[in-house]
Amino acid sequence: MKKGFTIIELLAVIIILGVLSIITVPVVIDNVNRTREASFENLIDNIENTTELYVRKHKELIPGSTTIGNTVTITLQDLVDTGDLKPPLIDKRENKEISLNTQVSILVKSMNKYEVTVGTIIYTTP
């Protein structure tokens, strides 16, 4: 008796592995993309929460932060300087560091509600 596999058996295994890879690769890529997006959303949530804390702590020092309808502008560096936000800030979607010079605009909606814009991303506090 000969030992080993026939060409047909090897081709069958290769075809099965090919079909499995066609099924699993898109799922893995989709999971990676969703993870990157979730990481970015967490970063934006962190910036939003830190901004809200910053405004509450410094209401008397930030001109216009107590006037409804006013827009106050700070930078991410201001948030880092308070010690509440830790650099580096990485956008996992593009694997790039977000500049600490990025402006954060805070639109005062009411006494405890703000609309925070980080660069071109808008986040409204609930």
Phi, psi and omega in degrees: 000142178272143177263151177117182182252153176276166179298323179298316179296318178295319178295322179297317179295317180297319179295317179297316178297322177297316179296317178297321180291324177297326180283317189274328184300313178298325179294317179295316179298318179297318178296320178296316179296319179294324178294317178297317180295318179295321178297319179294318178297322176296320178298314179296319177299318179297316178296318180297314180295318178296321178297317179298317177298318180301313181295318180295321180290325189246024184307318184286339183265341182262112181300130176087356184285347179255359182260119181297133180096346179281151173247126180251138180241128173230181176242166176297330178299322177300321180289325178291321182298332179285343181090000182275336182241127185257123175281163357280152177260112186252127171275103185292340180294322183244002183053043179237148176279136178277129182296138177287351175275359179299131181280142175242116179261134181241112176267120182280111181273319177204188184299329182232018181231130183227152170250118185255128176244119178254108185062249180250009184257128181255132177228123180257132178290144181289000000 
